[in-house]
Amino acid sequence: MFITEEDYKVVIGDAALKVITQTDEANRANAEAEAIEEMSGYLRPKYDCTAAFATEGEQRNRQLVMYACDIALYHMVSAMPQKMGSEIRKERYERAIKWLEGVQAGKIIPDLPLATDEEGNTSGGTTLFSSQPQLHHTW
């Protein structure tokens, strides 16, 4: 998996993680899959998400790992009764989404593999078209 147990220790303690996951590996795996898919929705137009989320160990982008943990924890907390500890999870989730929106807008450029087409060409990003205002000559 892209996210390991050790990765969660950066953003949450062991005891809190066991409470949030409700000691069920299926809950954690489901939340991680949801987080990765949610992040991919923002990153897919420009970056190769399959390659980015397939990396392991030190080759992974640390910021991507941290935000994936934050989003997965937010989904796990949302499923808990009385949403214990939800304020900090909500803040970190919103910060992760804000970062993803910045990446999507091109304001933040993470070190991730770029998406390629069938010929192996990398996508150049979004193409913007514009024109001059239409002239109206009245003679």
C-alpha positions in Angstrom: 0.0 0.0 0.0 1.0 3.6 -0.5 0.4 4.5 3.1 2.1 2.5 5.9 1.4 2.4 9.6 4.6 4.4 10.2 3.3 7.2 8.0 0.4 7.8 10.4 2.8 8.3 13.3 3.7 11.7 11.8 0.2 13.0 12.0 -1.4 10.9 14.9 -0.3 8.7 17.8 -0.6 4.9 17.9 -3.4 4.8 20.5 -5.4 7.4 18.7 -5.0 5.6 15.4 -6.2 2.3 16.9 -9.3 4.1 18.2 -10.0 5.8 14.9 -9.5 2.7 12.8 -11.6 0.8 15.4 -8.8 -1.8 15.2 -10.2 -3.0 11.8 -7.8 -3.1 8.9 -10.7 -3.1 6.5 -11.8 0.4 7.8 -8.3 1.7 7.3 -7.8 0.2 3.8 -11.1 1.5 2.7 -10.4 5.1 4.0 -6.9 5.0 2.3 -8.4 3.9 -1.0 -11.0 6.7 -0.8 -8.3 9.2 0.1 -6.1 8.2 -2.9 -9.0 8.4 -5.3 -10.0 11.8 -4.0 -6.5 13.1 -4.4 -6.2 11.5 -7.9 -9.3 13.5 -8.9 -7.3 16.7 -8.4 -4.0 15.4 -9.7 -5.0 13.2 -12.7 -5.2 15.9 -15.4 -1.5 16.7 -15.2 0.2 13.9 -13.1 0.5 10.2 -13.5 -1.4 9.1 -10.3 -0.9 5.4 -11.0 2.9 5.9 -10.8 2.8 8.4 -8.0 0.7 6.2 -5.7 2.6 3.0 -6.7 5.9 4.3 -5.3 7.1 2.8 -2.0 9.5 3.7 0.8 11.7 6.8 0.3 10.8 7.3 -3.3 7.3 8.6 -2.3 6.6 12.3 -2.2 6.4 13.0 1.5 3.9 15.8 1.2 1.6 13.5 -0.8 1.9 10.8 1.9 1.1 13.3 4.6 -2.0 14.7 2.9 -3.1 11.1 2.0 -2.9 10.3 5.7 -4.8 13.4 6.7 -7.6 12.7 4.2 -7.8 9.0 5.2 -8.0 10.0 8.9 -10.7 12.5 8.1 -12.8 9.7 6.4 -12.2 7.4 9.3 -13.2 10.0 11.9 -16.3 10.8 9.9 -17.5 7.2 10.4 -17.0 7.2 14.1 -19.8 7.8 16.6 -19.9 11.4 17.8 -17.0 12.2 15.4 -14.3 12.1 18.2 -11.4 14.5 17.5 -13.1 15.8 14.3 -12.0 19.4 14.6 -8.3 18.8 14.0 -9.1 16.2 11.4 -11.4 18.7 9.6 -8.7 21.4 9.7 -6.0 19.1 8.3 -8.5 17.8 5.6 -9.3 21.3 4.5 -5.6 22.1 4.3 -5.0 19.0 2.2 -7.8 20.0 -0.2 -6.5 23.6 -0.4 -3.0 22.2 -1.4 -4.6 19.9 -4.0 -6.6 22.8 -5.4 -3.3 24.8 -5.6 -1.7 22.0 -7.5 -4.6 21.7 -9.8 -4.5 25.4 -10.5 -0.8 25.3 -11.3 0.2 27.5 -8.3 1.9 24.6 -6.6 4.2 22.2 -8.5 4.9 19.0 -6.6 7.7 16.6 -7.5 5.4 14.0 -9.1 5.6 12.1 -12.4 3.8 13.9 -15.3 1.0 12.1 -17.1 1.9 10.9 -20.6 -0.2 10.1 -23.7 0.0 7.0 -25.9 3.2 8.2 -27.7 4.9 9.0 -24.4 4.6 12.7 -24.6 4.0 14.5 -21.3 1.0 16.7 -21.1 1.8 20.3 -21.1 -1.0 21.2 -18.8 -4.1 23.2 -19.7 -4.3 25.2 -22.9 -6.0 28.5 -22.6 -7.6 30.2 -25.6 -8.6 33.8 -25.8 -9.2 36.5 -28.4 -9.6 40.2 -28.7 -13.0 41.7 -28.0 -15.3 41.7 -31.0 -15.3 45.0 -32.9 -18.6 46.6 -33.8 -18.2 49.2 -36.6 -21.3 51.2 -37.3 -20.9 53.2 -40.5 
